Amino acid sequence: MSKIILILFFFLIGFNLNTFSQDSIKKDSSYFNNELFNFGYSYDSLLNQLNKWCLSPYIVIDSIGASVLGRAIWMLTIKGSQNHFEDVYRVAIHARTHPGEVQSEWLTHRIVEYLIEDSPFAELLRDRFVFNIVPMYNPDGVELGYGRENANHVDLERNWFTYPHEPEVEALKNKYFEFMNSSHPIRIALNMHGAGASKDFFVFHHENGTSLQFVEDQKNFIAAVRNHYITGIHDWNYQVTWTTGNPLVYPESWFWLHYQEAVMALTHEKIPTQSSNNVQYDSAAYALLHGIIDYLEVTTEIGDVTNLPDNFTLYQNFPNPFNPVTTIRFQIPSEEFVAIKIYNTLGQEIRTIFNEFKKTGVYEVLFDGSDLSSGIYVYRITAGNFTAVKKMVLMR
């Protein structure tokens, strides 16, 4: 059904799946099309990527409006069949408000890749969440080479309470209003940016501009994310704002004014990297998605009661080789205390990465080898009377 909707949409706006990228590029290349002006990732690059993403059965791509210069602002909706009676949560993400902060889009792309991959982790996310993602919110600014502004020289981040709105703000705000009035309102809204810092961080909003309850909610959410990438994300108090009240300027201000504690609306700042392939994007995306799961207390068990595992299994880690983050998956057919430990080739214990009592189910745990040198390592699981060992390769 998603593919049918996508095909009909492309037909209505004048091009089909096979000509989407070519026709879009032809239409939009009348503006600057030089990597020098778009910080290493252009609007045409996004169109090419959308042409690949639209092949996924889990993605529907739609335009939510147009920029000042007429470029479409694209939104991805990612979800599974969701044929169950459990709660479904909506997560909204928009990136590249400031064109120079290209790392925000690279991280957002990695989040998309996690969501559509063939893994139990992605299946769980698609089953319990609807993700609405705008990977390039300010396409004109990207193509014109502006660091923080759109084609009208307006910083979109500060236009949410200025009237008339810029068309980009109007489009996104209208979409967010639509979602908040739907059966699955936005529960988490992430405003993706980039900043020069020693680690990634969230912009924390003081109680003077929010509430004591929201302060605790923010701490819990940030802790949930940070728990999966503690070496790469600052604690909640790295940057605290709104100490003199809500400034009524930003998207988060708009969410707070209308919905208060109902929406966890935060800015996430990604540190600069030299390449879009930097492994930090894997770690950060993985942490954000797992943090969302943990914060909303969605079970991490893969599958339902009609399809529980009937045997103990330790799966091969993926990816393998890895650099420096990999995922270890296991399943248990009964309630057991589970321990997973990492060893070097000399048999010396390096780390315990899992040590919990778990119910029947399939689970995944992240292993971050940032502090280890390249080489072969061994991971060992103990669950009741079951023990298994597998090798993995860290390759830098």
C-alpha positions as CSV (number, residue, x, y, z in Angstrom):
1,M,0.0,0.0,0.0
2,S,2.9,2.4,0.8
3,K,4.4,1.8,-2.6
4,I,1.0,2.5,-4.3
5,I,0.7,5.7,-2.4
6,L,4.2,6.8,-3.4
7,I,3.6,6.0,-7.1
8,L,0.3,7.9,-7.1
9,F,2.0,10.9,-5.5
10,F,4.8,11.0,-8.0
11,F,2.3,10.6,-10.8
12,L,0.2,13.6,-9.5
13,I,3.2,15.9,-9.2
14,G,4.4,15.0,-12.7
15,F,7.0,12.3,-12.5
16,N,7.3,8.6,-11.6
17,L,9.7,6.5,-9.7
18,N,11.9,5.8,-12.7
19,T,12.3,9.5,-13.6
20,F,12.1,11.0,-10.1
21,S,15.8,11.8,-9.7
22,Q,16.5,12.9,-13.3
23,D,13.5,15.1,-13.6
24,S,14.0,16.7,-10.2
25,I,17.7,17.4,-10.9
26,K,16.8,18.9,-14.3
27,K,14.2,21.2,-12.7
28,D,16.3,22.3,-9.8
29,S,19.8,22.7,-11.2
30,S,19.1,26.2,-12.5
31,Y,20.5,27.4,-9.2
32,F,24.0,26.9,-7.8
33,N,25.2,23.4,-8.2
34,N,28.7,23.4,-6.9
35,E,30.0,21.6,-3.9
36,L,31.9,24.7,-3.0
37,F,28.5,26.4,-2.3
38,N,26.7,23.6,-0.5
39,F,29.1,22.4,2.1
40,G,29.7,19.0,0.6
41,Y,26.1,17.8,0.2
42,S,23.8,19.5,-2.3
43,Y,20.1,19.5,-3.0
44,D,20.8,17.4,-6.0
45,S,22.6,14.9,-3.8
46,L,19.5,14.6,-1.7
47,L,17.3,14.0,-4.8
48,N,19.6,11.2,-5.8
49,Q,19.4,9.7,-2.3
50,L,15.6,10.0,-2.3
51,N,15.5,8.1,-5.5
52,K,17.2,5.2,-3.7
53,W,15.2,5.5,-0.5
54,C,11.9,5.4,-2.4
55,L,12.7,1.8,-3.3
56,S,12.3,0.8,0.4
57,P,8.9,-0.7,1.2
58,Y,9.0,1.1,4.5
59,I,9.4,4.7,3.2
60,V,6.8,7.1,1.8
61,I,8.3,10.3,0.4
62,D,6.2,13.4,0.1
63,S,6.7,17.2,-0.3
64,I,5.3,19.2,2.6
65,G,5.8,22.5,0.7
66,A,8.3,24.6,-1.2
67,S,11.1,26.9,-0.3
68,V,11.4,30.6,-1.3
69,L,13.0,29.6,-4.7
70,G,10.5,26.8,-5.3
71,R,12.5,23.7,-4.2
72,A,10.4,21.0,-2.7
73,I,10.9,20.4,1.1
74,W,10.9,16.6,1.3
75,M,9.6,14.5,4.2
76,L,10.1,10.8,4.7
77,T,7.5,8.8,6.6
78,I,9.0,5.5,7.9
79,K,6.9,2.8,9.5
80,G,6.0,-0.9,9.3
81,S,2.7,-2.7,9.0
82,Q,2.0,-2.1,12.7
83,N,-0.6,-4.9,12.8
84,H,-1.0,-5.0,16.6
85,F,-2.8,-3.3,19.5
86,E,0.2,-1.8,21.2
87,D,0.8,1.9,21.4
88,V,2.5,3.6,18.4
89,Y,4.5,6.7,18.9
90,R,5.4,9.4,16.4
91,V,8.9,10.9,16.2
92,A,9.5,14.0,14.1
93,I,13.0,15.0,13.0
94,H,14.2,17.9,10.8
95,A,17.8,18.7,9.9
96,R,19.9,21.2,7.9
97,T,18.1,24.3,9.1
98,H,21.5,25.9,9.0
99,P,23.1,24.8,5.7
100,G,26.6,25.0,7.1
101,E,25.8,22.4,9.7
102,V,25.9,19.5,7.2
103,Q,26.7,17.0,9.9
104,S,23.1,17.3,11.0
105,E,22.0,15.9,7.7
106,W,24.6,13.1,7.6
107,L,23.5,12.0,11.0
108,T,19.8,12.1,10.0
109,H,20.7,10.0,6.9
110,R,22.2,7.4,9.2
111,I,19.1,7.3,11.3
112,V,17.1,6.6,8.1
113,E,19.5,3.8,7.1
114,Y,19.0,2.2,10.5
115,L,15.3,2.4,10.2
116,I,15.0,0.6,6.9
117,E,17.6,-2.1,7.3
118,D,16.8,-5.8,7.7
119,S,17.4,-6.3,11.4
120,P,15.3,-7.0,14.5
121,F,16.2,-3.6,15.9
122,A,14.8,-1.8,12.8
123,E,11.8,-4.1,12.8
124,L,11.0,-3.1,16.3
125,L,11.3,0.6,15.5
126,R,9.0,0.3,12.5
127,D,6.5,-1.7,14.4
128,R,6.1,0.7,17.3
129,F,6.9,4.1,15.8
130,V,6.1,6.4,12.9
131,F,9.1,8.5,12.0
132,N,8.6,11.7,10.0
133,I,12.0,13.0,8.8
134,V,12.9,16.2,6.9
135,P,16.6,15.7,5.9
136,M,17.1,19.1,4.3
137,Y,14.8,21.8,5.7
138,N,16.6,24.7,4.1
139,P,17.4,23.7,0.5
140,D,17.8,27.2,-0.8
141,G,20.4,28.1,1.8
142,V,22.3,24.9,1.0
143,E,22.4,25.7,-2.8
144,L,23.2,29.4,-2.2
145,G,26.0,28.6,0.2
146,Y,24.5,30.5,3.1
147,G,25.7,29.3,6.5
148,R,22.5,30.0,8.5
149,E,19.9,31.7,6.3
150,N,17.4,30.9,3.6
151,A,17.1,32.7,0.3
152,N,15.5,35.7,2.0
153,H,18.4,36.0,4.4
154,V,16.3,34.8,7.3
155,D,17.4,32.4,9.9
156,L,14.6,29.8,9.9
157,E,15.4,28.8,13.4
158,R,14.3,32.2,14.7
159,N,11.2,32.6,12.5
160,W,8.7,30.5,14.3
161,F,7.1,33.5,16.1
162,T,7.7,36.1,13.4
163,Y,4.9,36.8,10.9
164,P,4.5,36.4,8.1
165,H,6.4,33.1,8.3
166,E,9.0,32.1,5.7
167,P,7.5,29.4,3.5
168,E,9.8,26.7,4.9
169,V,8.6,27.5,8.5
170,E,5.0,27.7,7.4
171,A,5.2,24.3,5.7
172,L,6.8,22.5,8.6
173,K,4.6,24.1,11.3
174,N,1.5,23.2,9.3
175,K,2.7,19.6,9.1
176,Y,3.4,19.5,12.8
177,F,-0.1,20.9,13.6
178,E,-1.5,18.1,11.4
179,F,0.4,15.4,13.3
180,M,-0.5,16.8,16.7
181,N,-4.2,16.6,15.8
182,S,-3.9,13.0,14.5
183,S,-4.4,9.7,16.3
184,H,-0.6,9.5,16.7
185,P,0.6,12.9,17.9
186,I,4.3,13.8,18.0
187,R,5.9,12.4,21.1
188,I,9.5,13.3,20.4
189,A,10.6,16.2,18.2
190,L,14.3,16.4,17.4
191,N,15.8,19.6,15.8
192,M,19.1,18.5,14.3
193,H,22.0,20.9,14.3
194,G,25.8,20.9,14.4
195,A,28.3,22.7,16.7
196,G,31.9,22.7,17.5
197,A,32.2,20.9,20.8
198,S,34.2,18.0,22.2
199,K,31.1,15.7,22.1
200,D,27.6,15.8,20.8
201,F,25.1,17.4,23.2
202,F,21.5,18.4,23.6
203,V,20.3,22.0,24.3
204,F,18.7,21.7,27.8
205,H,15.8,24.0,28.7
206,H,15.7,25.4,32.2
207,E,12.7,25.2,34.4
208,N,12.2,29.0,34.3
209,G,11.2,28.5,30.6
210,T,9.5,25.1,31.0
211,S,8.5,23.3,34.2
212,L,10.0,21.1,36.9
213,Q,8.4,18.1,35.3
214,F,9.9,18.9,31.9
215,V,13.3,19.3,33.4
216,E,13.1,15.8,34.8
217,D,11.8,14.5,31.5
218,Q,14.7,16.1,29.6
219,K,17.2,14.6,32.1
220,N,15.6,11.1,31.6
221,F,15.6,11.4,27.8
222,I,19.2,12.6,27.6
223,A,20.3,9.9,30.0
224,A,18.5,7.3,27.9
225,V,20.3,8.4,24.8
226,R,23.7,8.9,26.4
227,N,23.6,5.5,28.0
228,H,24.2,4.0,24.5
229,Y,27.0,6.4,23.6
230,I,28.4,7.7,26.8
231,T,31.8,8.5,25.4
232,G,30.4,10.7,22.6
233,I,27.6,12.7,24.2
234,H,27.8,15.3,26.9
235,D,25.6,15.1,30.0
236,W,22.4,17.1,30.3
237,N,24.0,20.2,31.8
238,Y,26.5,21.0,29.1
239,Q,24.4,23.8,27.7
240,V,21.4,25.1,29.7
241,T,19.2,27.8,28.1
242,W,15.9,29.6,28.9
243,T,17.1,30.5,32.4
244,T,15.1,33.8,32.1
245,G,12.1,32.2,30.5
246,N,10.9,30.7,27.2
247,P,12.1,33.1,24.4
248,L,9.3,32.3,22.0
249,V,11.7,32.0,19.1
250,Y,12.5,28.4,18.3
251,P,10.6,25.3,17.2
252,E,11.0,24.0,20.8
253,S,9.4,27.2,22.0
254,W,6.5,26.6,19.7
255,F,6.1,23.0,21.0
256,W,6.3,24.2,24.6
257,L,3.8,27.0,24.1
258,H,1.2,24.6,22.6
259,Y,1.9,21.2,24.1
260,Q,4.1,21.6,27.1
261,E,5.3,18.2,28.5
262,A,3.4,16.2,25.9
263,V,6.3,16.6,23.4
264,M,10.0,16.0,24.2
265,A,11.2,18.8,21.8
266,L,15.0,19.3,21.9
267,T,17.8,20.5,19.7
268,H,20.6,17.9,19.1
269,E,24.0,19.3,18.2
270,K,26.4,17.0,16.3
271,I,30.2,17.7,16.4
272,P,31.9,18.3,13.0
273,T,33.7,15.5,11.3
274,Q,35.8,15.2,8.2
275,S,33.6,12.7,6.4
276,S,30.0,11.6,6.2
277,N,31.3,8.0,6.7
278,N,32.8,8.8,10.1
279,V,31.8,6.0,12.5
280,Q,30.5,8.6,15.0
281,Y,27.3,8.8,12.9
282,D,26.7,5.1,13.5
283,S,27.2,5.5,17.2
284,A,25.1,8.7,17.5
285,A,22.2,7.3,15.4
286,Y,22.2,4.1,17.3
287,A,22.2,5.9,20.6
288,L,19.4,8.3,19.6
289,L,17.1,5.4,18.4
290,H,17.8,3.2,21.4
291,G,17.3,6.2,23.7
292,I,13.9,6.9,22.2
293,I,13.0,3.3,22.8
294,D,14.2,3.4,26.4
295,Y,12.6,6.8,27.2
296,L,9.2,5.7,26.0
297,E,9.6,2.3,27.7
298,V,9.0,0.4,24.6
299,T,10.0,-3.3,25.1
300,T,13.2,-4.2,23.4
301,E,12.0,-7.8,22.9
302,I,11.8,-8.6,19.2
303,G,8.7,-10.4,18.1
304,D,5.4,-11.1,19.9
305,V,4.0,-13.8,22.2
306,T,3.0,-16.0,19.2
307,N,6.5,-16.1,17.9
308,L,8.8,-16.5,20.9
309,P,12.2,-18.2,20.4
310,D,12.4,-21.9,21.3
311,N,16.2,-22.2,21.7
312,F,19.3,-20.3,22.9
313,T,21.2,-18.6,20.1
314,L,24.1,-16.2,19.9
315,Y,24.2,-14.5,16.5
316,Q,27.2,-13.2,14.6
317,N,27.8,-9.5,15.3
318,F,26.9,-7.0,12.6
319,P,28.7,-5.3,11.0
320,N,31.8,-7.5,11.1
321,P,34.5,-6.3,10.7
322,F,33.4,-3.1,12.5
323,N,34.9,0.3,13.4
324,P,34.3,0.9,16.3
325,V,30.7,0.0,16.9
326,T,28.9,-3.3,16.3
327,T,25.7,-4.9,17.4
328,I,25.5,-8.3,19.2
329,R,22.2,-10.1,19.0
330,F,21.0,-13.1,21.0
331,Q,17.8,-15.0,21.9
332,I,16.7,-16.9,24.9
333,P,13.7,-19.3,25.2
334,S,13.2,-18.8,28.9
335,E,13.7,-16.3,31.7
336,E,17.4,-16.2,32.4
337,F,20.2,-14.0,33.9
338,V,22.3,-13.1,30.8
339,A,25.9,-12.0,30.8
340,I,28.0,-11.0,27.7
341,K,31.7,-10.5,28.1
342,I,34.4,-9.4,25.7
343,Y,37.9,-11.1,25.6
344,N,41.1,-10.6,23.7
345,T,42.9,-13.5,21.9
346,L,44.9,-14.2,25.0
347,G,41.7,-15.0,26.9
348,Q,41.9,-11.8,29.0
349,E,38.5,-10.3,29.9
350,I,38.2,-6.8,28.3
351,R,34.7,-5.7,29.3
352,T,31.3,-6.9,30.5
353,I,28.7,-5.3,28.1
354,F,25.5,-7.0,29.3
355,N,24.6,-8.3,32.8
356,E,20.8,-8.5,33.3
357,F,17.9,-10.7,34.0
358,K,15.7,-11.0,30.8
359,K,12.4,-12.6,29.8
360,T,12.0,-14.9,26.8
361,G,12.8,-12.9,23.6
362,V,15.3,-11.7,21.1
363,Y,17.7,-8.9,22.2
364,E,20.4,-6.6,20.8
365,V,23.3,-4.9,22.7
366,L,25.8,-2.4,21.3
367,F,29.5,-2.8,21.7
368,D,31.7,0.2,21.3
369,G,35.4,-0.6,20.8
370,S,36.6,3.1,20.6
371,D,39.2,2.5,23.2
372,L,40.6,-0.7,21.7
373,S,43.2,-1.4,19.0
374,S,42.5,-3.2,15.8
375,G,42.4,-7.0,16.0
376,I,40.4,-10.1,16.7
377,Y,38.2,-10.2,19.8
378,V,35.9,-12.8,21.3
379,Y,32.4,-12.3,22.8
380,R,30.9,-14.9,25.1
381,I,27.4,-15.3,26.4
382,T,26.2,-17.1,29.5
383,A,22.5,-17.6,30.0
384,G,21.5,-20.2,32.5
385,N,23.3,-23.4,31.4
386,F,23.9,-22.0,27.9
387,T,27.2,-20.8,26.8
388,A,28.4,-19.7,23.4
389,V,31.4,-17.9,21.9
390,K,32.0,-16.0,18.6
391,K,34.8,-14.0,17.1
392,M,34.6,-10.5,15.8
393,V,37.2,-8.2,14.1
394,L,37.8,-4.6,14.9
395,M,39.4,-2.9,11.9
396,R,40.5,0.7,12.0
